[in-house]
Amino acid sequence: DFTNAKEYTFRWVHTVDGVEKEKGEFSLEIPPHEKAEFRLPEFTDEKAILSAVEIFYIRNADGENCGGKSFAIKTSAPTFSECRIPLTVTENGNYIEFSSDLFSAKFSLADGTFVSYKKDGVELLKEGYVDGWEIGKGTNLFTYGPRLGIRRAMTDNDIFIMQTDEFGDDKVWNKINTVEITEKSEVSAKISVTGNLGCPMHTIAYLFDQTFTVYGDGRIEIYSHIKPGEREKHAFLGRVGLRFSMPKAFENVRWLGLGERENYSDFRLSARYGQFESTITDIGGFYIKPQECGNRSECRVASVTDGDGCGFEITGDGFNFGGRHATIEEVSACKHHFEVPSSDLTEVYVDGFMSGLGSNSCGPRPLPEYILDGNKEYSF
C-alpha cells in the first residue's frame, strides 16, 4: 500500500508434478494503490497431474524474500493402464480372499473392509482389532482396515460450532448391513457394502454405501457415499473420509499437493503446490492441547512407506491427507500433548472433505463455506 512495485523483483517458477521445469523473473512499476497486468508464458502440460506456478517477490535493497503465492494451473487425477494381471477371488466363510502374483488381501464380511493386505509377504495393515469398550464407546471390535468416518479430534473452535448439534459425532460408529460381490472378471472384482453410522443401540445418524474394486495388479478403487438418516441430523461434520491403520514401521510419507506445512480449506494461503517428503512423526505433531492437526489438502498422490520403500500409494482428485502414531480416540482423550501415547501403529487419514478451522478463540467461527453441513449428502 505504501511502496512502488519497482522496488522488488518478481520471480516465478513453473513445476510439473513437483519437478521444476522453467523459471524467470520480471519487474513492474506500479505506484501504491494502483494495478498492472503481466502475462507469464503459456504452459502446455497435457499429461501433468499437477501443474503449478509460484510467484514470489524479492526486495531489491537487501535481497530478502518478502512473500509469494502459488497457483495451480492444471490438476487431474492420476490414470492407470488397463490391468491384465489375473485375479483369484475365493469366498471363504466370513471372508473374501484376493490374490495374484503381486499381492494378497482378505476382506471381512462382518467388518465391511479389508483386514489384511500383503505385498511381497509384508503385511501393510495393522493386524487385529480395536476394542470398542476400551476406548469408551460402542459394543464391538473394529478392524484397522479402511473404514468410513466423520469424526476428527475436536478442535477448540469445533466446540463452539457443535453447541447446536443434536447428535455428537464422537458417538457415531459404523454398522455393516450388507456385503456382496456385485461384479467379477478375470482381472477384477467389485464388492458393494451398505451400512449406517450411529450411536450403538440408538437411532441411525447416517446411511452409507461403498464399493471396493480390486484389481490383479494390487490396486483397489474405493467409492464412498453417505446421506443423513431420517431422524437424526448433524449441524456440523469435522470430516468425511477414510482412515486405516498400518504397523508403526510405516513412517515415511510423500505427497503431491499443498505443503509443506499443515493446511486446511480456510487456512492455506501460506501453502504452496509441490511434492513434499516428511515423516508421520513430523506431520502428526500436536499442539499444546491435542486436537485435529497435520492435514495436507488438495493432494493428488500420497504414499506411506517403511524403510524399504514398501507401503501404500494413494491417488485421487484433490483429497486431504494426514497421519499420526495415535488414534483419533486417543488424541481426543488427552488434555495435554505429553499425554498422547505413541501407539504401536500408524493411523492414516484420506478424507474427501474436511471442515475449516476458523479462529473462534480470538475471532469469528469458520465461514459457512468452510463448514461441512451435516444435513447434506457427500460422496468421494
ABEGO torsion letter per residue (X at the ends): XABBAAABBBBBBBBBGGBBABBBBBBBBBBBGBBBBBBBBBBBBAABABBBBBBBBBBAAAGBBAEBBBBBABBBBBBBBBBABBBBBBBBEABBBBBBAABBBBBBAAAGBBABBBBGGBBABBBEBBBAAAAGBEABBBBABBBBBABBBBBAAAAAAAAABABBAAABBBBBABBBBABBBAABBBBBBBBBBBBBGBBBABBBBBBBBBBAAGBBBBBBBBBBBAABBBABBABBBBBBBBBAABABBBBBEBOABBBBAABAAABBBEBBBBBAAAAABBBABBBBBGBBBGBABBBBBBAAGBEBBBBEBGBBBBBBABBAAAAAABABAAABBBBBBBBBBBBABBBBAEAAAABBBBBAAABBBAABBBBX
